[in-house]
């Protein structure tokens, strides 16, 4: 049945702003403080791991763990950006009431201009190409111009500038509309969205190649950026589900975000479980079928020495189990079961980042280190703390968007 006028909540600045007593207002300080402590511990223990293994004062384990967690948390914030861009580009009405949640995740991206610094500090511990290109390595000689240190730095700066510019512009226009109600701001965001999607595709591809694929500089895949993109959208969809539920637990948007919105977020996430699998299998099948040693060795590392069990887990835990679980309409329309599915997908996505990054160094054996957990929690505390702070600064929904009522009335058929 269609919602009656009385069923539609009226959203104002007062009933969409977190109260002064809310735990959300205390979490930024607690989360960021705890996160920095965890990162400091990870640095100490990651350094001792290298020393104990006979690598002198190597910080390799810390930087390896940091990169894994960095790419995980970055993917959720990038997911906020592409979600907002896609909603504007397609003129979607259903998502407006939850768009501010994505915008707040998106607006954390400027923080990564600081969080990326350890990747520069640990460049020599992570990337073999940073040590120089051997004269007898013809393959790397052909890639020498791309792996030039100055060009690498320039690419990183350009990528971050584009992400930050897009996220801040969209965030400011949206929050400015909360005060003015100016419809022209919606048209402006809609106009910039297609250009932003193109920029997002190019920069995300460059970042995934530079920060993950180049860990093994001899290996390459033409769809590696698409693979990372699929994980971005799936994981961020799961994060939006849990973020929405956390807001409602604090008394915000209790009637505004309905079962209908959760159902669509569940469908959004389910679609990218399938898309991730399609891209992952396509990459594997084509490389394995061609049987070129420089390409197959990357999968060879992930199918031996204990890493084969992680590969099997991804096939089961990132595809088969969540696909059948999230397929059901009833799962997506019950908040508890949907929350369980979302939490599992975030775990599977972290395992995917671990599988992409760690075998580049731990080739001879599968390895988990306490620094992996500490960097995950540490960066999580900083990123979620920044997200919580942004959530307290503005209304928790775009209260003056001209299509807000359409979103509040939204129903699945």
C-alpha positions as CSV (number, residue, x, y, z in Angstrom):
1,X,0.0,0.0,0.0
2,X,1.1,3.6,-0.7
3,X,2.2,5.7,2.3
4,X,-0.4,8.3,3.4
5,X,0.5,11.9,4.0
6,X,0.5,11.3,7.7
7,X,3.0,8.5,7.4
8,X,5.6,10.7,5.7
9,X,8.0,12.2,8.3
10,X,8.7,16.0,8.1
11,X,12.5,16.5,8.3
12,X,13.8,19.7,9.7
13,X,17.1,20.9,10.9
14,X,16.0,20.3,14.5
15,X,15.0,16.7,14.1
16,X,17.9,15.7,11.9
17,X,20.7,17.2,14.0
18,X,22.4,15.0,16.6
19,X,21.8,16.3,20.1
20,X,24.6,17.7,22.2
21,X,24.4,14.6,24.5
22,X,24.8,12.1,21.7
23,X,27.6,9.6,21.8
24,X,28.4,10.6,18.2
25,X,29.8,13.9,19.5
26,X,32.2,12.1,21.8
27,X,33.3,9.4,19.4
28,X,35.6,11.6,17.2
29,X,38.0,12.3,20.1
30,X,37.8,8.8,21.4
31,X,38.1,7.1,18.0
32,X,40.9,9.2,16.7
33,X,42.9,9.0,20.0
34,X,42.5,5.2,20.2
35,X,43.3,4.9,16.5
36,X,46.6,6.8,16.8
37,X,47.6,4.7,19.8
38,X,46.9,1.5,17.8
39,X,48.9,2.8,14.9
40,X,51.9,3.6,17.2
41,X,51.7,0.1,18.6
42,X,51.5,-1.4,15.1
43,X,54.6,0.6,14.1
44,X,56.6,-0.7,17.1
45,X,55.5,-4.3,16.7
46,X,55.8,-4.2,12.9
47,X,59.4,-2.9,13.2
48,X,60.3,-5.6,15.7
49,X,58.9,-8.2,13.3
50,X,61.4,-7.2,10.7
51,X,64.2,-7.1,13.3
52,X,63.3,-10.6,14.6
53,X,63.2,-12.0,11.1
54,X,66.8,-10.9,10.5
55,X,66.0,-7.8,8.4
56,X,67.8,-5.3,10.7
57,X,65.6,-2.3,11.3
58,X,63.2,-3.2,8.6
59,X,59.7,-1.7,8.9
60,X,58.3,-3.8,6.1
61,X,55.6,-5.6,8.1
62,X,54.2,-2.3,9.5
63,X,54.0,-0.8,6.0
64,X,52.6,-3.9,4.5
65,X,49.9,-4.0,7.2
66,X,49.3,-0.3,6.9
67,X,48.8,-0.5,3.1
68,X,46.3,-3.3,3.5
69,X,44.2,-1.3,6.0
70,X,44.7,1.9,4.0
71,X,43.2,0.4,0.9
72,X,40.3,-1.1,2.9
73,X,39.2,2.2,4.6
74,X,40.0,4.2,1.4
75,X,37.6,2.0,-0.5
76,X,34.7,2.9,1.8
77,X,35.3,6.6,1.4
78,X,35.7,6.3,-2.3
79,X,32.5,4.3,-2.3
80,X,30.8,7.4,-0.8
81,X,32.1,9.5,-3.6
82,X,31.0,7.2,-6.5
83,X,27.6,6.6,-4.9
84,X,26.9,10.4,-4.7
85,X,28.1,10.9,-8.3
86,X,26.0,8.0,-9.6
87,X,22.9,9.2,-7.8
88,X,23.2,12.7,-9.2
89,X,24.1,11.5,-12.7
90,X,21.0,9.2,-12.8
91,X,18.7,11.6,-11.1
92,X,17.8,8.9,-8.6
93,X,15.0,9.8,-6.2
94,X,15.0,6.8,-3.8
95,X,18.5,7.5,-2.3
96,X,18.2,11.1,-1.3
97,X,17.3,10.4,2.3
98,X,20.5,8.3,2.7
99,X,22.7,10.4,0.5
100,X,24.1,12.5,3.4
101,X,25.5,9.3,4.9
102,X,27.4,8.7,1.7
103,X,28.4,12.4,1.5
104,X,29.9,12.2,5.0
105,X,32.0,9.1,4.1
106,X,33.0,10.9,0.9
107,X,34.0,14.0,2.9
108,X,36.6,12.0,4.8
109,X,38.7,11.8,1.6
110,X,40.8,14.9,2.4
111,X,42.1,13.1,5.4
112,X,43.8,10.6,3.1
113,X,46.2,13.4,2.0
114,X,47.8,12.9,5.4
115,X,47.2,9.1,5.7
116,X,49.0,8.5,2.5
117,X,52.3,9.9,3.9
118,X,53.4,6.5,5.4
119,X,53.2,5.0,2.0
120,X,55.8,7.5,0.8
121,X,57.9,6.9,4.0
122,X,57.7,3.1,3.5
123,X,58.1,3.2,-0.3
124,X,61.5,1.3,-0.2
125,X,60.1,-1.3,2.1
126,X,57.0,-1.9,-0.1
127,X,58.0,-1.4,-3.8
128,X,60.9,-3.2,-5.4
129,X,60.9,-0.7,-8.3
130,X,61.8,2.1,-5.9
131,X,65.3,0.5,-5.5
132,X,66.1,1.2,-9.1
133,X,65.6,-0.8,-12.4
134,X,68.2,-3.5,-13.0
135,X,69.8,-3.2,-16.5
136,X,69.2,-6.9,-17.2
137,X,65.5,-6.7,-16.4
138,X,64.1,-5.9,-19.9
139,X,60.5,-5.9,-18.7
140,X,61.0,-3.3,-16.0
141,X,63.2,-1.3,-18.3
142,X,60.2,-0.9,-20.5
143,X,58.2,0.3,-17.5
144,X,61.0,2.5,-16.2
145,X,59.4,5.8,-17.1
146,X,56.2,4.9,-15.3
147,X,58.1,3.8,-12.2
148,X,60.1,7.0,-12.0
149,X,59.9,8.4,-8.5
150,X,59.0,11.9,-9.5
151,X,56.2,10.7,-11.8
152,X,54.9,8.4,-9.1
153,X,54.7,11.4,-6.6
154,X,53.0,13.6,-9.2
155,X,50.4,10.9,-10.0
156,X,49.6,10.5,-6.3
157,X,49.2,14.3,-5.8
158,X,47.0,14.6,-8.9
159,X,44.8,11.6,-7.8
160,X,44.3,13.0,-4.3
161,X,43.6,16.6,-5.5
162,X,40.9,15.3,-7.8
163,X,39.3,13.2,-5.1
164,X,39.4,16.0,-2.6
165,X,38.1,18.6,-5.0
166,X,35.2,16.4,-6.1
167,X,34.3,15.4,-2.5
168,X,34.5,18.9,-1.0
169,X,32.6,20.5,-3.9
170,X,29.7,18.0,-3.8
171,X,29.7,18.1,0.1
172,X,29.6,21.9,0.2
173,X,26.9,22.3,-2.4
174,X,24.7,19.7,-0.7
175,X,25.1,21.2,2.8
176,X,24.7,24.7,1.4
177,X,21.3,23.6,0.0
178,X,20.3,22.6,3.5
179,X,20.2,26.3,4.4
180,X,19.2,28.0,1.1
181,X,17.0,25.4,-0.6
182,X,18.4,26.6,-3.9
183,X,17.3,24.2,-6.6
184,X,20.2,25.5,-8.8
185,X,22.6,23.6,-6.6
186,X,20.9,20.3,-7.5
187,X,21.4,21.2,-11.2
188,X,25.0,22.0,-10.6
189,X,25.7,18.7,-8.9
190,X,23.9,16.9,-11.6
191,X,25.9,18.7,-14.3
192,X,29.3,17.9,-12.7
193,X,28.4,14.2,-11.9
194,X,29.2,12.6,-15.3
195,X,32.5,14.4,-15.5
196,X,33.2,13.3,-11.9
197,X,32.5,9.7,-12.8
198,X,35.1,9.8,-15.6
199,X,37.6,11.4,-13.3
200,X,36.8,8.8,-10.6
201,X,37.3,5.9,-13.0
202,X,40.7,7.2,-14.1
203,X,42.1,8.2,-10.7
204,X,40.9,5.0,-9.0
205,X,42.6,2.9,-11.7
206,X,45.8,4.8,-11.3
207,X,45.7,4.5,-7.5
208,X,45.0,0.8,-7.5
209,X,47.9,0.2,-9.9
210,X,50.4,2.4,-8.1
211,X,49.6,1.2,-4.5
212,X,48.7,-2.4,-5.0
213,X,49.4,-3.8,-8.5
214,X,53.0,-2.4,-8.5
215,X,53.9,-4.4,-5.4
216,X,54.8,-7.0,-8.1
217,X,56.1,-4.7,-10.8
218,X,56.4,-7.5,-13.4
219,X,52.8,-8.5,-13.2
220,X,49.9,-6.5,-14.8
221,X,46.2,-6.8,-15.4
222,X,44.2,-4.5,-17.6
223,X,41.1,-4.8,-15.4
224,X,42.8,-4.5,-12.0
225,X,41.3,-1.1,-11.5
226,X,37.8,-2.4,-12.3
227,X,38.4,-5.3,-9.8
228,X,39.2,-2.8,-7.0
229,X,36.2,-0.6,-8.1
230,X,33.8,-3.6,-7.7
231,X,35.1,-4.1,-4.1
232,X,34.7,-0.4,-3.4
233,X,31.0,-0.3,-4.3
234,X,30.2,-3.6,-2.5
235,X,32.0,-2.7,0.7
236,X,30.7,0.9,0.8
237,X,27.1,-0.3,0.3
238,X,27.6,-2.6,3.4
239,X,29.1,0.4,5.3
240,X,26.1,2.6,4.4
241,X,23.7,-0.1,5.7
242,X,25.5,-0.3,9.0
243,X,25.9,3.5,9.2
244,X,22.2,4.1,8.6
245,X,21.3,1.6,11.4
246,X,23.7,3.3,13.8
247,X,22.1,6.6,13.1
248,X,18.7,5.2,13.7
249,X,19.9,3.7,17.0
250,X,20.8,7.2,18.1
251,X,17.2,8.4,17.3
252,X,18.0,10.0,13.9
253,X,15.9,9.3,10.7
254,X,13.9,6.5,12.5
255,X,11.0,6.8,10.1
256,X,12.8,8.5,7.2
257,X,15.0,5.6,6.3
258,X,12.6,2.7,5.8
259,X,12.6,-0.9,5.0
260,X,12.3,0.1,1.3
261,X,15.6,2.0,1.5
262,X,17.3,-0.9,3.2
263,X,15.9,-3.2,0.6
264,X,17.5,-1.1,-2.2
265,X,20.8,-0.8,-0.4
266,X,20.7,-4.6,-0.1
267,X,20.1,-4.9,-3.8
268,X,22.8,-2.4,-4.6
269,X,25.3,-4.5,-2.5
270,X,24.1,-7.8,-3.9
271,X,24.6,-6.6,-7.5
272,X,28.3,-5.8,-6.8
273,X,28.9,-9.1,-5.1
274,X,28.1,-10.6,-8.5
275,X,30.0,-7.9,-10.4
276,X,33.1,-8.4,-8.2
277,X,33.0,-12.2,-8.9
278,X,32.6,-11.6,-12.7
279,X,35.6,-9.3,-12.9
280,X,37.7,-11.5,-10.5
281,X,36.9,-14.7,-12.5
282,X,37.5,-12.9,-15.9
283,X,40.9,-11.7,-14.7
284,X,41.8,-15.2,-13.4
285,X,40.5,-17.1,-16.4
286,X,42.2,-15.0,-19.1
287,X,45.6,-15.0,-17.4
288,X,45.5,-18.7,-16.5
289,X,44.4,-19.7,-20.0
290,X,47.1,-17.6,-21.7
291,X,49.6,-19.2,-19.4
292,X,52.3,-16.5,-19.7
293,X,54.8,-17.0,-16.9
294,X,55.0,-13.3,-16.0
295,X,51.3,-13.2,-15.5
296,X,50.5,-16.6,-13.9
297,X,53.2,-16.2,-11.2
298,X,51.0,-13.7,-9.4
299,X,48.2,-16.3,-9.0
300,X,50.9,-19.0,-8.4
301,X,51.9,-17.1,-5.2
302,X,48.3,-17.1,-4.1
303,X,47.8,-20.8,-4.7
304,X,50.6,-22.2,-2.6
305,X,52.3,-22.0,0.8
306,X,49.0,-21.6,2.6
307,X,47.6,-18.7,0.5
308,X,45.5,-21.2,-1.4
309,X,43.2,-21.3,1.6
310,X,42.6,-17.6,1.5
311,X,41.8,-17.9,-2.3
312,X,39.3,-20.6,-1.5
313,X,37.8,-18.5,1.3
314,X,37.3,-15.6,-1.2
315,X,35.5,-17.9,-3.6
316,X,33.2,-19.1,-0.9
317,X,33.0,-16.2,1.5
318,X,33.1,-13.3,-0.9
319,X,30.9,-14.9,-3.5
320,X,29.0,-18.1,-3.0
321,X,27.9,-17.7,0.6
322,X,26.9,-13.9,0.5
323,X,25.3,-14.4,-3.0
324,X,22.9,-17.0,-1.7
325,X,22.4,-15.2,1.6
326,X,21.7,-11.8,0.1
327,X,19.6,-13.1,-2.8
328,X,16.5,-13.4,-0.6
329,X,14.1,-10.5,-0.5
330,X,13.3,-11.4,3.1
331,X,17.0,-11.1,4.2
332,X,17.2,-7.6,2.7
333,X,14.0,-6.5,4.3
334,X,14.9,-7.6,7.9
335,X,17.4,-5.3,9.5
336,X,19.1,-7.8,11.7
337,X,19.7,-10.3,8.9
338,X,20.8,-7.4,6.6
339,X,23.2,-6.1,9.2
340,X,24.8,-9.6,9.5
341,X,25.2,-9.8,5.8
342,X,26.7,-6.3,5.6
343,X,29.2,-7.0,8.4
344,X,30.3,-10.2,6.7
345,X,30.8,-8.5,3.4
346,X,33.1,-5.9,5.1
347,X,35.1,-8.7,6.6
348,X,35.3,-10.5,3.2
349,X,36.5,-7.2,1.6
350,X,39.3,-6.8,4.1
351,X,40.4,-10.4,3.4
352,X,40.4,-9.5,-0.3
353,X,42.7,-6.5,0.4
354,X,44.9,-8.8,2.5
355,X,45.0,-11.3,-0.4
356,X,45.9,-8.6,-2.9
357,X,48.7,-7.0,-0.8
358,X,50.4,-9.4,1.5
359,X,51.6,-12.3,-0.7
360,X,53.8,-9.8,-2.6
361,X,56.1,-10.0,0.4
362,X,55.1,-13.2,2.3
363,X,55.6,-15.3,-0.8
364,X,57.0,-18.4,0.9
365,X,54.4,-18.7,3.7
366,X,51.0,-17.4,4.7
367,X,51.4,-14.9,7.6
368,X,49.1,-12.9,9.9
369,X,50.7,-10.4,12.2
370,X,49.3,-8.4,15.1
371,X,50.2,-5.3,13.1
372,X,47.5,-6.3,10.6
373,X,44.8,-6.0,13.3
374,X,46.3,-2.9,14.9
375,X,46.5,-0.9,11.6
376,X,42.9,-2.0,10.7
377,X,41.6,-0.8,14.1
378,X,43.9,2.2,14.1
379,X,43.0,3.6,10.7
380,X,39.4,2.6,11.4
381,X,39.4,4.7,14.6
382,X,40.8,7.8,12.7
383,X,38.5,7.4,9.6
384,X,35.3,6.6,11.6
385,X,36.2,9.4,14.0
386,X,36.4,11.8,11.2
387,X,33.1,10.5,9.7
388,X,31.4,10.8,13.1
389,X,32.6,14.4,13.4
390,X,31.2,15.3,10.0
391,X,27.9,13.6,10.9
392,X,27.5,16.0,13.9
393,X,28.2,19.1,11.8
394,X,25.2,19.1,9.5
395,X,21.7,17.6,9.3
396,X,21.8,13.8,8.8
397,X,19.7,14.1,5.6
398,X,19.6,16.7,2.7
399,X,16.5,18.4,4.2
400,X,16.1,21.0,1.4
401,X,16.6,18.7,-1.6
402,X,13.7,19.3,-3.9
403,X,13.1,15.5,-4.3
404,X,13.3,14.6,-0.7
405,X,9.6,13.9,-0.5
406,X,9.9,11.4,-3.4
407,X,12.6,9.6,-1.4
408,X,10.5,9.5,1.8
409,X,7.6,8.0,-0.2
410,X,9.7,5.5,-2.0
411,X,8.4,1.9,-2.3
412,X,9.8,-1.3,-3.9
413,X,7.6,-3.1,-6.2
